[in-house]
């Protein structure tokens, strides 16, 4: 189990969940507070990872997860996490008995880095300078000038990509969503491409690449990044979620 905020309320919830199972292990910080068994989830190869928190906690777990993830919302803005803690408790028996669905979601890959469930963001290192990139699709070069570039999945289209002016895309669609950040020219705006598309991005200045808000590294100018279809991730679900109802609730939270 991975717990985001190490506050008293979340720790109590984590401890309560532990009483329902015989073989629960926790992230390092939570395990220390509960005096319980800890685990490096990079090496976790069996069972289900439960995350307590918001979308950020799920994204952190997804970077290295090799097993299905069950995200439980206990705070923060959550579009990916829609199962509340009280609803989760109502499904404890279903989880123990295997009465759930595994929803396979597509991710995007970049070079040999972890696959992104939400987005890959390539931005400038110097905030006072215009950031220039060459984006190559199908052998054709496009110039992007502005603050950077977001490459998102359909699921990630409600996150940073949407804040930057990109469209909200139904998560059942297998696409790559490319959204410039504060572009000087609107000639190349948001672009939605098939998931099979390979995109080469060549920044002409030093910058930073971020994957799902957690994996970060600096790069030098003219380093190439290849965006492609990544490996998929399985999420635990107890019912067929209503996308448009989730979207309405999510937009209320964000306003």
C-alpha angles and dihedrals in degrees: 000000000000119000121194111198110038092214125136095257095054093043090053090051092049090051091048092053090050091062091064095057135053098210108042120148125186141209114270099263095045092045091055092052093047095038086233138135115290131207139193099232091206086075096041106119104162137052128009132308113225116202122199114200134042138307092298092062091051091049091051092051092045094059092075105012118134094175134053118286128220108200116203118191115227099153146334129058110318132182096145090043108060101146109097122214093250091050089049091055089053089057098047093108091047090054093048092048095044094247098147141092127248110222113202113214127192122238133191125237132214121195108306094323125117114288116258122236092186112014153323112231123197112188142164123275095211109057092199095060134074111250116225124197136175112218115196119199122169091349093305120117122221124187119224120191123183137066098321147290135280120205109189141175121237088259090051093050090094092057131059092336091060092046088054091055101269125140126264107244128199108254092229090070117095101221146129113232116204118194125176116222113233094334118200090215125038093205090106106035128159112336126195114202137178114272090244092063117114115213125192116204120193115184113206093207137042114278151148130268119204128186118202091335094287111066109068137170138160122238139193125242118281093021106143126232121195115204116200143142110304132204117288129248129215121225124192115238131178097197144008103281119221105235097197093049090050090048093052092050091046093052090050090055092050097049 
